[in-house]
Amino acid sequence: MDSLKNTSIAHSWFEAFNAHNLEKLLSLYDDEAQHFSPKLKVRHPETKGFIIGKNALRTWWQDAFDRLPTLHYKVTSITSSSDRVFMEYVRTVEGEDEMLVAEVLEIKEAKIIASRVYHS
């Protein structure tokens, strides 16, 4: 049953992200959630790509939504288990090449406790 709940969380994640609804997106996360992203590492090298907590997530995503108003993720695959979701999607931004992305969400007690982004 948890895998179905986790699939639902993933769908809610995409819905909130694509609507650029920061508060709804953050509501899916634990207060001390950890996040890793290669884009974060490039944009803010001091983080080494790793941030912790909702405040850091809020700052990161608000910046992305402000800089990239056409940012959108097109889901290609969601695979869930009892404690994680593996998501594949296409990142699109007007004026940029599409990017294939994979992301893992670790979930505990219906909250995302960690997320890791992978792309080339």
NORNORCOR-V478572 format. One record per backbone hydrogen bond with DSSP energy under -1.0 kcal/mol. NH is the residue of the N-H (numbers start at 0). CO is the residue of the C=O. Records with the same first field share a line. If there is no record, write none. Layout:
# NORNORCOR-V478572
NH->CO, CO
This chain:
# NORNORCOR-V478572
4->0
5->1
6->2
7->3
8->4
9->5
10->6
11->7
12->8
13->9
14->10
15->11
16->12
17->13
18->14
19->16
20->15
21->19
24->20
25->21
26->22
27->24
28->25
29->111
32->29
33->112
34->50
35->114
36->48
40->36
41->37
42->38
43->39
46->43
47->44
49->46
50->34
52->32
53->30
56->52
57->53
58->54
59->55
60->56
61->57
62->58
63->59
64->60
65->61
66->62
67->63
70->67
71->91
73->89
75->87
76->87
78->85
80->83
84->104
85->78
86->102
87->76
88->100
89->73
90->98
91->71
95->92
98->90
100->88
101->117
102->86
103->115
104->84
105->113
106->82
107->110
110->107
111->27
112->105
113->105
114->33
115->103
116->35
117->101
